[in-house]
């Protein structure tokens, strides 16, 4: 298998691929492309300070891997430890600011998909 095959690394583990970009990240918040923002958070709910290229690369990996399961015109949160994709809470809801309720807004009602290591 070619060494630069992106899909091979995402099949193995999307979390590992993102870990290569941001080692301590546990949550990636992907905003719609028109907003041009991606945030990565650590387990202590603090936002990581990364360059824009690293943020875009993490978002691109998630969008490519989970492409058809989400409406990317809306913001989504990908939780690395479990491989779960959630609809991001709205600004007025608990979890939009991750430390608000200590949950990152990861409630079952917002669950969109679970990445199980297979390409979608």
C-alpha positions as CSV (number, residue, x, y, z in Angstrom):
1,X,0.0,0.0,0.0
2,X,1.4,3.4,-0.9
3,X,2.8,5.3,2.1
4,X,1.0,8.6,1.2
5,X,-2.5,6.9,0.9
6,X,-4.7,9.2,3.1
7,X,-7.6,6.8,3.1
8,X,-5.4,4.0,4.5
9,X,-4.7,6.1,7.6
10,X,-8.3,7.1,8.1
11,X,-9.5,3.5,7.8
12,X,-7.0,2.6,10.5
13,X,-8.1,5.3,12.9
14,X,-9.4,8.7,12.3
15,X,-8.5,9.6,15.9
16,X,-4.9,8.6,15.3
17,X,-4.7,10.6,12.1
18,X,-5.9,13.7,13.9
19,X,-3.6,12.9,16.8
20,X,-0.7,13.2,14.4
21,X,-1.8,16.8,13.8
22,X,-2.7,17.7,17.4
23,X,-1.4,15.2,19.9
24,X,-3.6,16.1,22.9
25,X,-6.8,16.9,21.0
26,X,-10.0,15.1,22.1
27,X,-12.6,17.2,20.3
28,X,-12.6,18.8,16.8
29,X,-15.3,21.4,16.2
30,X,-15.8,21.9,12.5
31,X,-17.7,24.9,11.4
32,X,-19.2,25.3,7.9
33,X,-16.6,26.0,5.2
34,X,-18.0,29.5,4.6
35,X,-17.0,30.4,8.2
36,X,-13.5,29.0,7.7
37,X,-12.9,27.9,11.3
38,X,-12.1,24.7,13.0
39,X,-11.4,24.5,16.7
40,X,-9.5,21.7,18.5
41,X,-10.0,21.2,22.3
42,X,-8.0,19.3,24.9
43,X,-9.6,17.2,27.6
44,X,-9.4,20.1,30.0
45,X,-11.9,21.9,27.7
46,X,-9.2,24.4,26.6
47,X,-9.0,25.3,22.9
48,X,-5.7,24.4,21.3
49,X,-3.6,27.0,19.6
50,X,-2.7,25.6,16.2
51,X,-2.0,27.2,12.9
52,X,-4.8,27.4,10.3
53,X,-3.3,24.7,8.1
54,X,-3.3,22.2,10.9
55,X,-7.0,23.0,11.7
56,X,-8.0,22.8,8.1
57,X,-6.2,19.4,7.7
58,X,-8.1,18.0,10.7
59,X,-11.4,19.2,9.3
60,X,-10.6,17.9,5.9
61,X,-9.8,14.4,7.3
62,X,-13.1,14.3,9.1
63,X,-15.2,15.6,6.2
64,X,-13.6,13.2,3.8
65,X,-14.0,10.2,6.1
66,X,-17.5,10.9,7.3
67,X,-18.6,12.7,4.1
68,X,-22.1,11.6,3.4
69,X,-23.4,11.2,7.0
70,X,-23.5,14.9,8.0
71,X,-24.9,18.1,6.6
72,X,-21.6,20.1,6.6
73,X,-23.5,23.4,6.2
74,X,-23.9,23.0,10.0
75,X,-21.2,22.9,12.7
76,X,-20.2,19.4,14.0
77,X,-18.1,18.1,16.8
78,X,-16.0,15.0,16.4
79,X,-15.0,13.3,19.7
80,X,-11.8,11.4,19.2
81,X,-11.9,9.0,22.1
82,X,-15.1,7.4,20.8
83,X,-15.1,8.3,17.1
84,X,-18.6,9.9,17.5
85,X,-19.8,12.8,15.4
86,X,-22.2,15.2,17.0
87,X,-24.2,18.2,15.8
88,X,-22.6,21.2,17.6
89,X,-24.9,22.9,20.2
90,X,-26.2,26.3,19.2
91,X,-24.5,29.3,21.0
92,X,-27.4,29.5,23.5
93,X,-27.2,25.8,24.5
94,X,-25.1,24.1,27.1
95,X,-22.0,22.6,25.6
96,X,-21.4,25.3,23.0
97,X,-18.7,26.7,25.3
98,X,-17.2,23.3,26.2
99,X,-16.6,24.0,29.9
100,X,-20.2,25.2,30.5
101,X,-21.4,21.7,31.4
102,X,-18.2,19.7,31.3
103,X,-19.6,17.6,28.5
104,X,-18.4,19.3,25.3
105,X,-22.1,19.3,24.4
106,X,-22.0,15.5,23.6
107,X,-25.5,14.5,24.2
108,X,-27.2,11.5,22.6
109,X,-29.8,13.7,21.0
110,X,-27.1,15.4,18.9
111,X,-25.3,12.1,17.8
112,X,-25.0,11.9,14.1
113,X,-22.6,9.0,13.4
114,X,-20.0,6.7,15.0
115,X,-16.8,6.1,13.0
116,X,-16.0,2.4,13.3
117,X,-12.8,2.4,11.3
118,X,-14.4,1.7,7.9
119,X,-14.7,4.3,5.2
120,X,-18.2,5.7,4.7
